[in-house]
Amino acid sequence: MKIGILSTAQEVYSTQSLLRCGLARGHQIELIDYKQCSLVMEQGRAEMYYKDFPLSHLDAVIPRISTSFTLMGASVLTQLRLMKVFSTLKPEGLLLVRDKLRCLQRLQEMEIDVPQTAYVGDGQLIGPLISMVGGLPVVIKLLESTHGLGVILSESYRNAESTIEAFQRLNERVIIQEFIREAKGADIRAFVVNGKVVASMKRQARDGEFRSNLHRGASAQQERLTMQEDFVARTAAKAVGLDIAGVDILRSERGPLVMEVNASPGLEGIETYTQVDVAGKIFDFVEKKVLAIKNGKVRKKVAI
């Protein structure tokens, strides 16, 4: 199969893991920096070019869209759909999960439990909102952030107010969330592929830190999910329209709470700590979908 890996950082572990896996399976793999793609629409035809080479020959793409280029990435994914190229990521799912508020709203709509959350409007009094999400301390988050950046634990009203005001002066949208004490700085990352949890790990924040991101120095280990957590992870990925997702879960006294859903989850941590060939699981999914599409086209031609 001819498969493209869309990535702006082609040297990173996730991209290289997918590249190695695809080549080992005998596929023709192309690394494509989607920032350098040209999108062309003509009457009755759509095409995308990378360094002047057309990409309509591809059977499928595996996108690795960074948060810095979400809108560009969504446009590229839409163009690929017009070109009838299968993608493991849909533009609607990407745009939804990259906005933390809209993602949480969608999860709430599907009756998936999330931490108590409040969106902070301009000039809004902070005190009542803090009370609504369970009181101090509270977690303050930018709506578009990654790797724990733009996430702050505030233990006083004055600190929360000044932090939020600073963000709003920069025209950043902000939410506040309850702090789940009983999680003790740990969360669960469930990696979902095609409706199944293929790997899961527990991430533990380092001493003096509440953020459990591996990029912030957290430790990790393989972790077996409970039946309820497995169901929540699968349901959350489906709710936001992702075939491949990293679902972050907090263990609370009232059950699992979905903290975030990631559209381009990294492979390094999950493969390292679980010893699961996650890249292989992704290629299993791609191969199955492409074969189904090709068989469907053959049957249609025969019927005609």
Disulfide bonds with the S-S distance in Angstrom:
none
